[in-house]
Structures are given as C-alpha cells and as structure tokens.
Amino acid sequence: MEAVPAPVIGLDLGGTKIAAALFAADGSVPARDTRPTPAQEGPEAVLDALAAAAAAVDPDRSAAAVGVAAAGVIDPRTGRVTSATDSLPGWAGTELGAGLAARTGRPVACDNDVRATAGPELDALDGEFGSLLYAAIGTGVGGAVAVDGRMLHGAFGIAGHLGHLPSAPAAGLPCTCGATGHLEVIASGPAIAAHYARLTGTPVDRLQTVAARAAAGDAPAVRAITTGAAAAGQVLGGLANALGPDRVVVGGGVTGIGALYREALDAAFQAELMPRLRGLVPVPPRFGADAAVRGAAALTATLPLHHPGAHR
C-alpha cells in the first residue's frame, strides 16, 4: 500500500507575532495558533515560543516536519540566522534549524519570511521553469527572486534583499546595514514618513498620517509618497530587465496606502523596461493571510532539513 503523506507544520515568525498552522496532506488546515513573539526576552525564548506554537497545532504529534518562515536573513543550508534587525534583539547568530528541531523533536526547514511567502506565488506560475520577482514593502523592503523555477538563496541566504540596492533618491541617507543610499531608506514606510519630516521640518507619527495629508492635497506628502514609490518602481524595473521574470509581485503594508503610491510605482517600473517586457505589470500578491505559513510548510519539501540531535 502506498504511504499516505504526513501532515506538516508551518510557522511564521515576525517581530510581534508568531502564527502556526497544521497542514494536512490534502492542503487543509485543521488547526491554527497565534501568539505574541517574546522578542525582548531573547532568542531562546523565541525558539521556545515557536516550539510551543507547533505543539499547540499538533498535540497528537502527527506532523512529519516543521517549516519556519522567519524574520531576518536566514541561511537555509546551515539553519542559522545570519543577520537581523532590532525587532528581534540577539536574533542574529541563532541556530534556528537545530534549536527548533531539538525543541520539537522533528526535522526543521527554515528560510527568510519573504522568500517563504513568495514560494506559493512561484508554484502558481504556469510550467516548471517560471521566474518571479517578489517585493515586500513595509517597515523595510524585502524581496525574493526565483529564476527558471528555482528560488535563489545565495551566500549566507542573502539573495533577494532588494532594500539594499542603490537608489539615487536615497543618496547620502544612512541605511541600517551601515551603507548609504539604499532603496529601503527612501521607499519603506518609515522612510517615507522620515522624508516628509525632512521636507516639512515636522515629524509625523506614521505613514498613514502622510497618506491622509497627501489625499487632502498636501504637496510635501504627495512628494514623499511618490518619491518612495518611484524609487521602488525604478529598482524593480531594472531588476526585471536583468532577470526576465514572468511575474512581478509587490506586496506589503506600504502598497495599501492608496492609488497615489501604486500609480507612481507602476509608472517608474514601466519607464525602465526593455521593449519585450513592456506587457509586464507589478501585481498584488494572489494569496492572503495564509501565504507565509503555507509557504513555510512547503519549505519542508524543498530545503535542507535540520534534524534533532544533529551535530551543530
């Protein structure tokens, strides 16, 4: 008798929230869990919380493996977090794969959260050799790149970090990575708010305040939003020329602030494209809130598994 595929667990780790889901062999989701990320308690507490979320969705221990989509730069080959922002203090250097495998007693596959979220987008392309450019524009600018059906990871798991590409409108602005002039410091949500503050001399509490002022006709707000959007569109258009993607997906919280942002991004993107690519249009993600946990679960079939008790 042919073996029935076992369920797998998908975990999505962010700076504020952990989401977990158990995926049955038929793709259904019989159990879910959401809990706060104990970010300020350190990486060991975060690993404990991930393991607790996995246990909550699979009390019978039916799952064969665990996939985790995590914030930070993740090297799926070593299972290590190679770098991270202050949203998860001390997270850089964490042995995510081995640490979670030891706590759950199951093999673990892990990757950056944006790459994992982009996985279902790649799988949905026609044919087995589809290419994808995926951007997530929110508190930072992340991304994923897949070429000819294969998600790129690169040295140390750093491939796809689109926010650290050069952008002329960001010239001279310091980036969190230590360099200057990167896309993230002009195109992310906090960057657009900071640009508005530079233009007006008046700090604002959040991006939505800038969006509301732009909708009311405030010229500096319009300029801050369109500058960030156009910077993102220009970088994505250049990457499209280099990679020849079948689909370009742009998601993240910043894209939801209104038509002004999306139209400026689209126009700058189109202005960069080579003639054969001019039918290509950036589109929103086609999957909803389950994309990250579903993508995380799928990692167990495509990435190296880190086993309990393996030598670190």
C-alpha positions in Angstrom: 0.0 0.0 0.0 1.3 3.4 -0.9 2.2 5.6 2.1 -0.1 8.5 2.9 1.8 11.8 3.2 2.0 13.0 6.8 0.9 16.5 7.8 3.5 19.3 8.2 3.6 22.4 10.4 4.1 25.9 9.1 5.4 28.6 11.4 5.6 32.3 10.6 7.8 34.3 12.9 7.6 38.1 13.0 8.9 40.7 15.4 5.5 40.9 17.1 3.6 37.7 16.3 4.0 34.0 15.7 1.5 32.3 13.5 1.3 28.5 13.3 -0.8 26.1 11.2 -1.0 22.4 10.7 -1.4 21.4 7.0 -3.0 18.1 6.3 -1.8 16.0 3.3 -4.7 17.4 1.2 -3.7 21.0 2.0 -6.5 21.7 4.5 -5.7 23.4 7.8 -7.2 21.6 10.8 -5.5 23.7 13.4 -4.1 27.2 13.9 -2.4 29.1 16.7 -1.3 32.7 17.1 0.7 34.2 19.9 2.9 37.2 20.7 6.6 36.9 19.9 8.6 37.3 23.1 11.2 39.3 21.2 12.6 41.2 24.2 13.2 38.0 26.1 15.9 36.9 23.7 16.4 34.2 21.1 16.0 31.2 23.4 12.6 32.4 24.5 11.6 33.0 20.8 12.6 29.4 20.0 10.6 28.2 23.0 7.6 30.1 21.7 7.9 28.7 18.2 8.1 25.1 19.7 5.0 25.9 21.8 3.1 27.1 18.8 4.0 23.9 16.9 2.8 21.8 19.8 -0.4 23.7 20.1 -1.4 22.9 16.5 -0.3 19.3 16.6 -1.0 17.9 20.1 -1.1 14.3 18.7 2.4 14.8 17.1 1.2 13.6 13.7 3.3 16.1 11.7 6.4 14.7 10.0 8.3 18.0 9.8 8.2 21.7 10.6 8.8 24.6 8.3 9.5 28.1 9.6 9.5 31.4 7.8 11.4 33.8 10.0 12.3 37.5 10.1 16.0 38.2 9.4 18.5 37.0 6.9 18.2 33.2 7.1 20.7 30.7 5.6 18.5 27.6 4.9 21.6 25.4 4.3 23.0 26.0 7.8 19.8 26.8 9.5 21.4 29.9 11.0 20.2 33.5 11.3 23.0 35.4 9.6 21.7 38.9 10.5 18.6 40.6 11.9 17.1 43.9 12.8 16.4 45.3 16.3 12.9 44.0 16.1 14.3 40.7 17.4 17.2 41.6 19.7 20.0 39.0 19.7 18.4 37.0 16.9 21.5 37.2 14.6 23.6 34.1 15.0 20.7 32.0 16.3 20.8 28.3 15.3 17.2 28.4 14.2 17.1 25.0 12.4 18.9 23.0 15.1 17.4 24.8 18.0 13.9 24.3 16.8 14.5 20.7 15.8 15.8 20.0 19.3 12.7 21.5 20.9 10.1 19.9 18.6 11.7 16.5 18.0 11.1 16.9 14.3 13.1 17.8 11.3 13.0 21.6 10.5 13.4 23.5 7.3 13.8 27.3 7.6 14.0 30.4 5.4 13.5 34.1 5.3 9.9 35.0 5.7 9.6 36.9 2.4 11.1 34.0 0.4 8.8 31.6 2.1 5.8 33.8 1.3 6.9 34.1 -2.3 7.0 30.3 -2.6 3.3 29.8 -3.3 3.5 32.6 -5.9 6.2 30.7 -7.7 4.3 27.4 -7.5 1.3 29.1 -9.1 3.2 30.1 -12.2 2.5 28.1 -15.4 5.1 25.5 -16.1 8.0 24.3 -14.1 10.5 27.0 -15.2 8.7 30.2 -14.2 10.6 33.2 -12.9 9.4 35.5 -10.2 10.4 38.9 -8.7 8.7 39.5 -5.4 8.9 42.7 -3.3 7.6 43.2 0.2 7.5 46.9 1.1 6.6 47.7 4.7 8.7 48.7 7.7 11.6 47.6 5.5 12.0 46.5 1.9 12.4 42.8 1.4 12.2 40.5 -1.5 12.6 37.2 -3.2 13.9 36.2 -6.6 13.2 32.9 -8.4 14.7 32.1 -11.8 13.7 29.1 -14.0 11.6 27.6 -11.3 14.2 27.8 -8.5 14.2 30.2 -5.6 17.6 31.9 -5.2 19.2 31.9 -1.7 22.8 32.9 -2.4 25.7 33.1 0.0 24.6 33.3 3.7 20.9 33.3 2.5 21.2 37.0 1.5 19.7 36.7 -2.0 16.5 38.8 -2.6 17.2 41.6 -0.1 16.0 44.2 -2.5 16.0 47.0 0.0 19.8 47.2 -0.1 20.1 48.0 -3.8 21.3 51.5 -4.6 18.7 54.2 -5.3 19.5 57.7 -6.5 16.8 59.4 -4.4 18.3 57.9 -1.3 21.8 59.3 -2.0 23.6 60.1 1.3 20.9 58.7 3.6 22.3 56.1 6.1 20.9 52.6 5.8 20.5 50.1 8.7 23.1 47.9 7.0 25.8 50.5 7.5 26.0 51.8 3.9 24.2 54.8 2.5 21.8 55.4 -0.4 19.9 52.2 -0.4 16.3 51.8 -1.5 15.0 50.9 1.9 15.8 54.4 3.3 13.6 56.1 0.8 10.9 53.6 -0.1 9.9 51.8 3.2 7.0 53.1 5.3 9.2 54.7 8.0 11.4 56.1 5.2 8.5 57.9 3.5 7.5 59.4 6.9 11.1 60.5 7.5 11.2 62.0 4.0 8.1 64.0 4.8 9.6 65.2 8.0 12.7 66.3 6.1 10.6 68.2 3.6 8.5 70.0 6.2 10.5 70.1 9.4 7.6 68.4 11.1 7.9 64.8 12.4 4.9 62.5 11.8 3.8 59.5 13.8 3.3 57.1 11.0 3.0 56.6 7.3 -0.8 56.7 7.3 -0.7 60.3 8.5 1.4 61.2 5.4 -1.1 59.3 3.2 -4.0 61.2 4.7 -2.3 64.5 4.2 -1.5 63.5 0.6 -5.1 62.7 0.0 -6.0 66.2 1.2 -3.6 67.7 -1.3 -0.6 68.4 0.9 2.2 68.8 -1.6 5.1 67.6 0.6 3.1 64.4 1.5 2.5 63.8 -2.2 6.2 64.2 -2.9 7.3 61.9 -0.1 5.0 59.1 -1.2 5.7 59.4 -4.9 9.4 59.7 -4.4 9.5 56.4 -2.4 7.1 54.7 -4.8 9.1 55.8 -7.9 12.3 54.7 -6.3 10.9 51.2 -5.8 9.5 51.1 -9.3 12.8 52.1 -10.8 14.7 49.4 -9.0 12.2 46.7 -9.7 12.1 47.7 -13.4 15.9 47.4 -13.6 15.8 44.0 -11.9 13.1 42.9 -14.3 15.4 43.7 -17.2 18.2 41.7 -15.6 16.1 38.7 -14.6 13.3 38.5 -17.2 10.5 37.5 -14.7 7.2 36.0 -15.8 5.5 37.8 -12.9 6.4 40.7 -10.6 4.6 40.8 -7.3 4.6 43.8 -5.0 3.1 43.5 -1.5 3.5 44.8 2.0 1.7 47.4 4.1 3.0 50.4 2.2 1.3 49.3 -1.0 -2.1 49.6 0.7 -1.9 53.4 1.3 -3.7 54.2 -1.9 -3.6 54.7 -5.6 -1.1 57.5 -5.5 1.6 55.1 -4.3 0.7 52.3 -6.7 0.4 54.6 -9.8 3.8 56.2 -9.1 5.5 52.8 -8.7 3.9 51.4 -11.8 4.9 54.4 -13.9 8.5 54.2 -12.8 8.6 50.5 -13.4 7.3 50.8 -16.9 9.8 53.6 -17.7 12.7 51.2 -17.1 11.5 48.2 -19.0 13.1 46.9 -22.2 10.6 46.7 -25.1 9.9 43.0 -24.9 8.9 43.3 -21.2 6.5 46.2 -21.5 3.5 44.0 -21.0 4.8 43.2 -17.5 2.9 44.9 -14.7 3.5 44.7 -11.0 0.6 42.9 -9.3 -0.5 42.4 -5.7 0.0 39.0 -4.0 -2.5 36.4 -5.0 -2.6 34.7 -1.7 -4.0 36.0 1.6 -3.1 35.8 5.2 -2.1 32.1 4.9 0.7 32.7 2.4 3.5 32.8 4.9 2.6 29.7 7.0 1.6 27.8 3.8 5.0 28.8 2.3 6.7 27.8 5.5 5.2 24.4 5.4 6.2 23.9 1.8 9.8 24.5 2.7 10.0 21.0 4.2 9.8 19.6 0.7 12.3 21.9 -1.0 15.0 22.9 1.5 17.6 21.0 3.7 16.1 19.5 6.8 17.8 20.0 10.2 17.3 17.0 12.4 17.0 16.6 16.1 20.3 15.7 17.7 22.4 16.5 14.6 25.8 17.9 15.3 25.8 21.7 15.2 
